[in-house]
Amino acid sequence: MSRSSRAALLAGLLLSSPVMPAVAAAAQAPTTPTVSVSDPWVRLPPPAANVAAGYVQLHNGGAEDRLLSAASPAFAEVQIHAMRMDGDVMRMQALPDGLALPERQSVALQPGGYHLMLLKPRRPLSAGQAVRITLQFARSAPQGVDFSVRDGLVPHGAAK
């Protein structure tokens, strides 16, 4: 058998292999958003602060999903965090595996709970400014979201 015949036979075997469709399916990125986003905001940090916190309501309208990561050109790094009680002390904990988004449920990233930790702003933030943060999900398509910078603890639309 010639070298070209062997190459053609090998290519045919690989393409007909049951592994190839699974690999191709796994490599396809999600194309439709099944997670909707509402009330995205960033708390205005003190002038000398090297961190800020981002909050948002996530509603998963599809199958179980996960917020895997977030990124922003406005910050050197964005991490997903949770607050937890350790005795009488509230502690922050990074969630390197992301945040579970149960099927057809909402998850709130809010003060005192889950939040985005925005590290090392590239320039000072100001109230009223919009900050673009891209949310990466396990199943849903990535979403670029404009977070409004707000002065104070109370989210937009909430009673003071």
matplotlib code that plots the C-alpha trace (Angstrom):
import matplotlib.pyplot as plt

x = [0.0, 1.4, 2.1, -0.8, -3.2, -2.3, -2.7, -6.2, -7.2, -6.0, -7.9, -11.0, -10.8, -10.3, -13.2, -15.5, -14.4, -17.1, -14.7, -14.5, -18.2, -17.8, -14.5, -16.1, -19.2, -17.1, -15.0, -18.0, -18.5, -22.0, -23.7, -26.9, -27.2, -29.5, -28.5, -30.0, -28.5, -30.1, -29.0, -25.2, -23.3, -20.0, -19.6, -17.5, -14.3, -12.4, -9.9, -6.8, -8.4, -6.9, -10.1, -13.8, -16.8, -19.3, -22.8, -25.5, -28.6, -28.2, -31.2, -30.6, -33.4, -31.9, -30.2, -27.8, -25.0, -22.0, -20.4, -16.8, -15.0, -15.2, -12.7, -12.6, -10.1, -10.7, -9.1, -6.0, -8.0, -11.6, -12.4, -15.7, -16.0, -18.4, -18.7, -19.0, -19.1, -16.1, -17.3, -18.1, -16.0, -17.2, -14.6, -14.2, -13.4, -12.5, -14.5, -11.9, -14.4, -17.0, -20.5, -23.3, -26.4, -29.2, -31.6, -34.4, -33.3, -31.8, -28.6, -27.8, -24.3, -24.9, -23.3, -22.5, -22.8, -21.5, -19.8, -17.1, -13.9, -12.4, -8.6, -6.2, -8.3, -6.3, -7.6, -9.7, -13.4, -16.1, -19.8, -21.9, -19.1, -19.9, -17.4, -17.6, -17.2, -17.4, -19.0, -18.0, -20.4, -20.0, -23.0, -24.4, -22.6, -20.3, -21.8, -20.3, -22.2, -21.9, -21.8, -22.7, -20.4, -22.5, -21.6, -23.0, -24.2, -27.7, -28.3, -30.1, -33.8, -33.8, -35.3, -32.8]
y = [0.0, 3.4, 6.2, 8.3, 5.3, 4.7, 8.4, 8.4, 5.2, 6.6, 9.9, 7.9, 5.9, 8.9, 10.8, 7.8, 7.2, 7.7, 9.9, 12.6, 13.8, 14.0, 16.0, 18.3, 18.9, 19.6, 22.1, 24.1, 27.2, 28.1, 30.5, 31.6, 33.2, 31.3, 33.4, 36.8, 39.7, 42.5, 45.5, 45.2, 47.7, 48.4, 50.0, 53.2, 52.4, 54.9, 56.9, 55.0, 51.5, 48.8, 46.8, 47.2, 44.9, 44.2, 43.0, 41.6, 39.5, 36.3, 34.4, 31.0, 30.3, 27.0, 23.9, 24.0, 26.3, 27.9, 31.3, 30.3, 33.6, 37.3, 39.7, 43.5, 45.8, 48.2, 45.8, 43.7, 40.8, 39.8, 37.0, 35.4, 35.5, 34.5, 35.8, 33.3, 33.4, 32.0, 32.1, 35.7, 37.0, 37.5, 36.2, 36.4, 33.3, 33.1, 30.6, 29.3, 26.7, 29.4, 29.8, 27.3, 28.6, 26.1, 25.4, 28.0, 29.9, 33.3, 33.9, 37.3, 38.7, 41.3, 43.0, 40.5, 37.5, 36.4, 39.2, 39.9, 41.1, 43.7, 43.9, 46.7, 49.2, 50.5, 54.1, 55.6, 54.9, 57.7, 57.5, 57.3, 55.6, 52.4, 49.5, 46.6, 43.2, 40.0, 37.1, 33.6, 30.7, 26.9, 26.5, 30.0, 32.3, 34.8, 38.2, 41.7, 43.6, 47.3, 47.7, 51.2, 52.6, 53.8, 55.7, 54.0, 50.6, 50.6, 49.1, 51.2, 51.1, 49.9, 52.0, 53.9]
z = [0.0, -0.9, 1.6, 0.3, 0.4, 4.1, 4.9, 3.2, 5.1, 8.4, 7.8, 7.0, 10.2, 12.3, 10.8, 11.2, 14.8, 17.4, 19.4, 16.7, 17.1, 20.9, 20.5, 18.0, 20.2, 23.3, 21.3, 20.3, 22.3, 23.6, 21.2, 23.0, 26.3, 28.7, 31.7, 31.9, 33.8, 35.7, 37.9, 37.4, 39.6, 41.2, 44.6, 44.3, 46.4, 48.5, 46.4, 47.5, 47.4, 45.2, 45.0, 44.3, 44.4, 41.6, 42.1, 39.7, 39.6, 37.4, 36.3, 34.6, 32.2, 31.0, 32.3, 35.3, 34.5, 36.3, 36.3, 35.6, 35.5, 34.7, 33.1, 32.5, 30.8, 33.6, 36.2, 36.3, 37.7, 38.4, 40.9, 42.0, 45.8, 48.6, 52.1, 54.9, 58.6, 60.5, 64.1, 64.7, 61.8, 58.2, 55.8, 52.0, 50.0, 46.4, 44.3, 41.8, 40.4, 39.9, 41.1, 40.5, 38.7, 39.3, 36.5, 36.2, 39.3, 40.2, 42.0, 43.6, 43.7, 46.4, 49.4, 52.2, 49.8, 46.5, 44.5, 41.9, 43.5, 41.1, 41.7, 40.8, 38.8, 35.9, 36.6, 39.4, 39.3, 39.5, 40.3, 37.1, 35.1, 33.2, 33.6, 31.1, 32.6, 30.6, 32.3, 31.2, 31.8, 31.4, 29.1, 28.3, 25.9, 27.4, 28.0, 28.1, 30.7, 31.6, 35.4, 36.7, 39.4, 42.3, 45.4, 48.6, 49.8, 48.4, 44.9, 42.3, 42.6, 46.2, 49.0, 51.1]

ax = plt.figure().add_subplot(projection="3d")
ax.plot(x, y, z, "-o")
ax.set_aspect("equal")
plt.show()
